[in-house]
Amino acid sequence: MRTNTIYAEQLLLASSSMEENMEKKERQGKEGDELLQAVHAQLWTQVFSFANSQTLRCAVELHIPDIIHAHAGPMTLSHLASKLPLPSSPDRLRRLMCFLSHLNIFKHSTMITPSGGDEREEDAYELTPLSRLLVRGEEKNMVPMVTVGFNVLMVPWHHIIGSLEKSSDNAFKRVFGVEFYQYAEQDAELGVRLNEVMACDTRWTMPGVIEWKEVFEGVGSLVDVGGGTGTAARAIAEAFPAIKCTVFDHPHVVESAPECEDVARIGGDMFEFIPPADALFLKWILHNYGDEECRKILKRCKEALPEKGGKVIIVDTVMDGDDDGAGDEFKDARLALDLEMMLLFGGKERTEEEWRRLLQHAGFSKCRIMPIKSSIHSLIEASL
Ligand SMILES: C[S@@+](CC[C@H](N)C(=O)[O-])C[C@H]1O[C@@H](n2cnc3c(N)ncnc32)[C@H](O)[C@@H]1O
């Protein structure tokens, strides 16, 4: 009798653990299905991520943010269509706006409007904090960033595989046969757009740079090397009137810089000669180059600086090494910018350690790296 009870208990135990196992398997199966479904959808999203930048560019080139801004409030699709610089099919425009509303570029709602003695419901759109930064004329608008020559800048991305083999590869040069800046010199429209992109980034970055007052203390003269059309040099001259500022860039670039009595302009090639000063400002320059070319530029910098107290003030991106980037809203953009530098110039974004090593090898023994408020870049001060 006793043996039978034990046997029955064992049977019960075995069947309940079988049931548990089946439940577990079913659960795992469901979780596996859900995971598979999620990654499947994620890959679809990644495949079409190019649509984000392309639709954004389309909206800005059609002045949609400007038109909605001027309307001041939710604007119906038909009203928006009537203000566009080109005729558009209402259905196609609605689909574009639907995509951009999904990206939170515009806010979608519906409005009741009169229609031939009756009423109808219409789609309407208004600006969001994102599209407010795409209104022309606003001081910190990012229109140049969104619209810059995609036709040319996208081409090297199609050649990314060929860029992986050699650490010195420059996809842009491989495809177009000339260095990027030589190409930009020939293509006047691209040149103007690039200068606007630089000026746009500089307007975002300089207030945060100027907050580091001690970096500029004791500096009597400063040259902004590769300073483009002088936006940064003018901001420094305005914040620190005692500093004699000069913008130095290719002759055709400095010629197009607006005249400013507080900022001198000198044209030249930084690989050949850099005008002497107490401090040299290099914003968004060294990331265009590999280490060997950076060393050549830094050698010219050293020659231009006084042996005692001379310094370079670098504004460039600093990568976070192994950091997972949690809470860093610029992480994705920095990683993409690193690849952009690789493809357009054979350049790179550097980690803190790589910056310190590069600068130390070039003879700049003291190096400080500081964050810049509201900017993708960091501030690097390196003294001789
Ligand atoms: C990425 S842009 C940065 C412009 C500016 N510093 C800024 O951040 O707004 C690089 C600048 O370096 C200039 N540049 C490139 N090669 C140069 C060279 N060999 N000599 C002088 N300037 C050069 C380009 O014309 C361009 O204006």
The ligand as an SDF file (V2000), in Angstrom:
LIG
                    3D

 27 29  0  0  0  0  0  0  0  0999 V2000
   35.5840   71.9500  -41.0370 C   0  0  0  0  0  0  0  0  0  0  0  0
   35.9600   73.5810  -41.5130 S   0  0  0  0  0  0  0  0  0  0  0  0
   36.0080   74.4400  -39.9740 C   0  0  0  0  0  0  0  0  0  0  0  0
   35.7600   75.9130  -40.0950 C   0  0  0  0  0  0  0  0  0  0  0  0
   35.7350   76.6640  -38.7640 C   0  0  0  0  0  0  0  0  0  0  0  0
   36.9210   76.4620  -38.0100 N   0  0  0  0  0  0  0  0  0  0  0  0
   34.5190   76.2750  -37.9640 C   0  0  0  0  0  0  0  0  0  0  0  0
   34.5810   75.4120  -37.1260 O   0  0  0  0  0  0  0  0  0  0  0  0
   33.4660   76.8440  -38.2190 O   0  0  0  0  0  0  0  0  0  0  0  0
   37.6340   73.4710  -41.9520 C   0  0  0  0  0  0  0  0  0  0  0  0
   38.1940   74.7630  -42.4690 C   0  0  0  0  0  0  0  0  0  0  0  0
   39.5880   74.5680  -42.7150 O   0  0  0  0  0  0  0  0  0  0  0  0
   39.9180   75.2350  -43.9120 C   0  0  0  0  0  0  0  0  0  0  0  0
   41.1240   74.6020  -44.4630 N   0  0  0  0  0  0  0  0  0  0  0  0
   41.2290   73.3440  -44.9680 C   0  0  0  0  0  0  0  0  0  0  0  0
   42.4740   73.1110  -45.3620 N   0  0  0  0  0  0  0  0  0  0  0  0
   43.1840   74.2510  -45.1170 C   0  0  0  0  0  0  0  0  0  0  0  0
   44.5340   74.6150  -45.3460 C   0  0  0  0  0  0  0  0  0  0  0  0
   45.3960   73.7530  -45.8750 N   0  0  0  0  0  0  0  0  0  0  0  0
   44.9260   75.8450  -44.9550 N   0  0  0  0  0  0  0  0  0  0  0  0
   44.0390   76.7320  -44.4120 C   0  0  0  0  0  0  0  0  0  0  0  0
   42.7370   76.4340  -44.1820 N   0  0  0  0  0  0  0  0  0  0  0  0
   42.3230   75.2080  -44.5450 C   0  0  0  0  0  0  0  0  0  0  0  0
   38.6930   75.0420  -44.7820 C   0  0  0  0  0  0  0  0  0  0  0  0
   38.6350   76.0050  -45.8310 O   0  0  0  0  0  0  0  0  0  0  0  0
   37.5750   75.2050  -43.7700 C   0  0  0  0  0  0  0  0  0  0  0  0
   37.1560   76.5430  -43.6560 O   0  0  0  0  0  0  0  0  0  0  0  0
  1  2  1  0
  2  3  1  0
  2 10  1  0
  3  4  1  0
  4  5  1  0
  5  6  1  0
  5  7  1  0
  7  8  2  0
  7  9  1  0
 10 11  1  0
 11 12  1  0
 11 26  1  0
 12 13  1  0
 13 14  1  0
 13 24  1  0
 14 15  1  0
 14 23  1  0
 15 16  2  0
 16 17  1  0
 17 18  1  0
 17 23  2  0
 18 19  1  0
 18 20  2  0
 20 21  1  0
 21 22  2  0
 22 23  1  0
 24 25  1  0
 24 26  1  0
 26 27  1  0
M  CHG  2   2   1   9  -1
M  END
$$$$
